[in-house]
Every structure is written in structure tokens, then in C-alpha cells.
């Protein structure tokens, strides 16, 4: 069996490892922007290439004739790579372009929820022309100046600006909204939600949905949740597959919303959603709201859930493709995970460490390393890129144990790098618990 994996970042390494654990022992054909050391060790064939060059991807797919393809990153999914591969008879674990709008268009996602009565979204307005007066009236009338402006297309996680953090006046927010319209033709302005964020990813095949453990991400660059937003500095999950600040009803509500979204997409687009449906949620004073949806595994979230996936990942993919998918097939070990990302010291700003050698400790059964923006020279040395270098994951019977494993491994990395020491610690988790108690009285 051959499986085509189109990937980037450490998420691709985690997907490849999960596929390689299958008893089918698939030959992995891996395509990624760099010679990823993790993929090189697992792949039957690895090509470092521009994964947005769809002609080149299709050429390799025709040569190899894989049984199916897994597409990891958002850009090729939004660009319609799944449509093109399926036209060649290669089914994909990734949604078609029309369905992927749940991620690639913030307006589509909000309007879909509105149309199908999924009432778990903030107040919003979508604009296709720069109407400053209407925007001003909407913001001041509904939110009292507390608002969020969202670029209506993919922008590498940098398209959202929040009042009080990135925007410091209504006028500044309107100017950014006008820039968004000029660039991509549409913008969403919505209510700023107050609460604690979490991720819930699900395997989806039409209206059949199976949930993964809930995960909390940490976007801020520095300890104490300070500094600019990044692609994600780390994540944690718990043995009970919930999170300490969530009530059972919070998690049930998020699971229900994922199912409602899958059903709404089928009705709206006429095709079943097949792949990973990733809800970005926030627990607020009176329940749960949707911040955004993604059409693929999260990064770092994939690094938490895939190592503890107890089901055969290849067989799950096959069942999603042939329509026999049953949520009862999906099993995860009841273990905690903590992921801490190793990055260049100057990340996310300067890239002065690029090309410097980095040395990692050895992986263990409970301590995993997933390579991201890392290059390997002919002698086998690992060299830093300019972005997130590797996700180090500790796995334990408790959150405390998992955090200690991740912390010990991260501390052993040698090179001009850094990581957030506070992710997964009791102190940081308690802050979330205290915030929710205060918010809900």
C-alpha cells in the first residue's frame, strides 16, 4: 500500500508517524517544502518541493498511484488540491475546495452557522465594500468598542486583529477592515468574546463524526502569555480527554457544534465532508462559542492527539473514504500530553539563528520529537530554519508527569533556541480555572 502525504511543519511528521504505525505498513510518499528529517526517516520516497505547485504534485501522484492521500496544511486544501487528486482517482483525507471554505472564508463560516441555526457564534457583520459609517455604527452600537476584525481569507494566522491587543481605537479598526477589503474583497467584524479558548478536532466522514481529546493551545511568544501571537508555542491535553477549566456540558456543546457543522456543510455544498474538522472554541460566561473553524489538523494540536491514537490510522482513513466510518472505531489512550515548541531564540521576529546547528536528545516511548522547520545537511547535522523548529511532546499518566518529561527533553536541546517553560504547568492551568470561576461567578 502507498499513501501520499502532502505536508509542512511538525504536524506532517506526526501524521507520517501515525500512518507508519499501521499494521498495513504503508509506503509513504512524502512531499514537503523542506527535507524534513522526520519524514526522511519514515518515507519510501520524499520530495522537497513547492507543495502549492499542483502540477508537480499531480505528476508524482500519477507516478506512484497511492491508495489515498492525506493533505496536512491549509493552503493546498483551500486551493483545491483534494479536488484535483480525486479527479485522478486518488481519494483524499481532506475536504474539497467548496467545503474547505469553512476555514478559508470567515464570512462563509459565520453565514453557514447563521443559515442553519447553529447559534453559537458572536454577533458579526460581513462587508464587501468600505463603508466606514456603517462599520462605526455597528461597532459602537453592539460592542461598545470591543471588537475583532477578521481578514476573509487565509493569511498564515495573522489576519485577525483584536481591539485592546492589536487595535487601539474604532478608527484604527475600520482602517484595517478597509485594508482587508482592498486585499481580499471581504472582511468580518464581530463581537470580542471573553473567556478561555480550546480546540476540539474531529474525524469527519459526511455526518459521522468522532472526536479527539480536547487541547489547549498557547499562541503568545513568551511565558506568562505575553508577546506577539505565533503559530503556537505549545499545547496540552489531559487523560480524561477534557480540560480542567471545562465543564462536561461545555465539552458536550462543542461536540454537538462539530456535528451540526458537518451536517450543514453537506446540505450547503452537496458533498460529504471527509477529513479533519477542527473547531476553535471559547468557553464564555454562559456556555461555548465558535471562534473559527479549520479544515485540517491543528499544529501543535496534532502533536498531542496523534501519538496517543490507539486505532489504526490507515484503517480510519480507509473507512472515511469508503463510507464505512464508525465513530466507535476511534480510540485514544487515556494519557496526558504536553507539547513545547523549540524555536530559534529570536522567533517570531529576527531570523539570525537560521543555519545554526541544533542537537536534540534521543526520543523515548514517552518523549517524542516532531521536526518542523529544520534542515539536514549531507553530514547529518540538523540546522535551524527561521520558524518553529520542533515540537517536543511528553506523554504521561498525569498532566504533571507529561509536563516534566517535555520540560526535561526541551532543556537538553543544544543550540541558539528557546521554548516556553510554563506550558502545561499547574500554575498556568490554574489561571484558566480561576478565570472561568470568576467569569461564571
PyMOL commands that set and color helices and strands:
alter all, ss='L'
color gray80, all
select helices_A, chain A and resi 9-20+37-42+54-64+74-78+81-87+101-104+106-115+132-142+170-184+248-269+301-308+313-322+327-329+399-411+426-439
alter helices_A, ss='H'
color red, helices_A
select strands_A, chain A and resi 2-6+27-32+45-48+68-71+91-93+124-127+147-151+160-162+187-191+196-205+208-211+216-222+226-237+274-284+287-294+336-344+367-371+374-376+382-384+388-396+417-418
alter strands_A, ss='S'
color yellow, strands_A
deselect
rebuild
show_as cartoon
